[in-house]
Amino acid sequence: MRIIRKLFTRLLLLVLAAAVAVCCLVGAGGYRMYRAALAQQSLQDRVAGIRAQPGYTPLDQLPQLYLDAVVAVEDRRFYQHAGIDPIAIVRAAVHDLSTGTLDQGGSTITQQVAKNLFFTQEKQFVRKAAEVFMAFALEDSYSKDDILELYVNTIYFGDGYYGIHDAAQGYFGQPPAALTPYQSTLLAGIPNAPSVYSLTARPDLAAQRQQYVLRQMVRNGYLTQAQADAIVPS
């Protein structure tokens, strides 16, 4: 038994050492990718370019209920964390390691903005590390409201619509400021998987996702159950 315990201990130490080595390699590669992205264009110039695009919609021109819905369903600890959410990362890491995939990235709104501004959508560990470095840079340079504003103006809503302005006009024929509570909660759920929750191709799944958005809003104190039922009866 003593020999078995020693062998098990040594094996465990080897596994831990290998994990640390892999993390160091991924982190170093991510940092190089992050620096290379900034060498091509500074964070400030990239943000200025996004804000100058036609249809860019400031936060004060968006319904508060829509913004609450986005935070509730995408990153409920958005206003508490500093760019990454350790709780979400651990939960996603356990899933990803057990499945050998990157199905659950644990990305915060800030990380998604970093990805949308500088990186591809390809699921790679090094790219995820670069995304984390860029998220810290975003949090250091911009307010939470700035970051949320960038997020809703760069996310994809399916059917060729990028940003909340194009989505509101394309799906409902009106500016974002005129979105109803029903429309707001419907749109808040789409960016998680635009092809799956497409309003044109899969309205049934979009409606199911909307119910999830409403449950998250109730869970996180943005709505009462009665208010949620008034938007879409459960």
N, C-alpha and C positions, 0 to 999 in steps of 0.2 A: 504493500500500500504506500509506503514511504517513497519508493521509486516512482510509482505512478503519480503521486502528488508532485514530486520534483519535475517529472516530465511535463505534467499539465501546467505547472507554473512557468517553466521555460517556454512552452508553446504559447502561453498567454502573453508573456513578455515579448516574444518574437512578433506576435500579431499586433500588439500595441505599438512596437517600434516601427513595424511596417506601415501601420495606419498613420503614425506621426510623420513618417518620411513622405508618404503620399500627400498628406495635407500640406506639408512644406512645399513640395513640388507644385501642387495645384495653386497654392497661394502665391508663389513666386511667378508662375506663369500668368496668373490673373493680374498681378501687379504690373507686369510688363505689358499686358494687353491694355490695361487701364491707362498707363503712361503713353502708349503708342496712340491711343484714341485722342488723348488731350493734345498730343503733338500735332495731330492733323487739324484739330479745331478746338479752341478753348471752350470750357463749359459756358462761360458768359456769352461768347459769340454764338454758340449753338442754341442757347436759350433765346437770345435776341432774335435769331432767325425764325424760331418757332413762333414767337410772339408777333412777328411781322407778317405771318401768313394770313391770307384772306380767310375770314370766318373765325379767327381766334377769338374765343369768348372769355372775358374776364369773369372771375368768380361772382362778382356782384350782379352779373346778368344771368345767373343760373338759379333755379329754385333751390331753396335750402333743403327741401325734402329730397331732391335728387342727390345733392351732395351727401346728405346723411345716409341715403341708401347706398351710395358708392362706398363710403367708409365702413358701414355696417357689414357689407357683404364681401368686400375685398381686403380690408385691413382694419379690424375693429380696434386695434391698439395703435393706430396711426399717430394719434396726438400724444402718445406716451413714449414711443420708442425713438431711438436716435438714428434710424435708417434701416435697421434690421430688427427682426422680431425673434429673439432666441427661442421662445416657446414654440413658435411656428416652425422654425428651422429644425429643432430637435424632432418634432412630430413628423415633419416631412422627411428628415434624414432616416428615421427608423423605417418609414415606408419604402423609401428609395433603395436603401441598402438591402432590405428584405426581398425586393423585387428586381434589383439590378437595373433600375430605370431612373429617370428624372421626372416621373409623372407629377410628383408634388414637390415644387421647388421651395415652398414656404416664403415666396417673394412678398415683400411689402409693396405698398404703393410707390415708395421712393425707389425701390429696386426696379420696379416696372418702368418708371420714368427713365432711370439710368439706361435700361435696355432699349427703350424706345428712342432715346436720343442718340445713342452711340453704338449699340451692338445689334447683332442679328438675333432672330428668334430661335436659332439652333440651340438644342439642349446639350450643353457641354459643361463639365465641371470647371474648366478653366474660365470659360465665359461667365459662369455664375460667380466665380471669385472676383473677376474684373468688375462685374456688376456691383458687388458689395463695396469695393473701393470707390466706385463712382457714386454710390448711394451716400457714403460718408461725405464725399465732396459736395454733393447736393445739399445735404442737411447743414453743412458748414456754411454754405453760401446763400441759401434761400430759406424763407420761412415755410412753415407747414402749409399755409394757404397758397403760397407760390407753387409748391410742389404738387398740391392737389389740383391746382389750376392747370399746370402743365400736363398732369395725368389725363384729365378729362378731355384735353385738347389734342392728345396724341394717340389715344387708344383706338383700337379697331372695333367697329360695331357690325361687321359683316356687310355683304352686298356692296362693297367698294367704299363704304363710308368710314372715314378716319376723323375722329374728333366729334364732340357733342354737337357742334353746329351742323355739320353735314348729316349726322344721324337724325337730328330733330327735323331738319328740312326734308331729308330724303324719305324718312318713314312717315312723318306726320304733316309735312308741308307748312311748318311754322318755326319761328326762332326758338332757341332753347328757353328763353325767359317765359314763353307761353306754355311750356310743358305742363300737363295736368299731373296730379299725383299718380294716376294710373299709368300714364306714359313715362313718367320719371322712374317709377319702380320697374317698369318693363325694360327700359333702356339700361338701367343699372346692372341688370343681370346678364346682359349679352356678352360683354367683353371677356368674361371668363372662358368662353369657348364659342366664338362667333359663328363658326360653321355648324355647330351643334344647335345653338339657340337662335338660329336665323329666323327673323320674323316672316320672311317670305317662304323659306323652304320648310321650316319646322315650327310653326306657330304654337303647336301643342307643347313642345318642349320648352319654348320660350315662356309660355304661361306657367309651366311647372317651376321653372327657374324664378319667375316673378314671385310665386308663392314662397320660395325659399328666401328671397330677398326680404319679403315682408316678415317672415319668421325671425330673421336675423335682426331686423329693425326693432321688433318687439323685444327680443332677447336682450338687446343692448340699450334699451330704454329710449329709443328715438320715437317709438309709437306705442300707444296702448293697443291691446288686442281689438278693442272696439274701433279704433281709428284704422287699423289694418284691414278689418273686415269691411269698413266703409269704402276702402279703395278697391279691394277685390274680395268678395265674400269667400270665406274658406270652405 
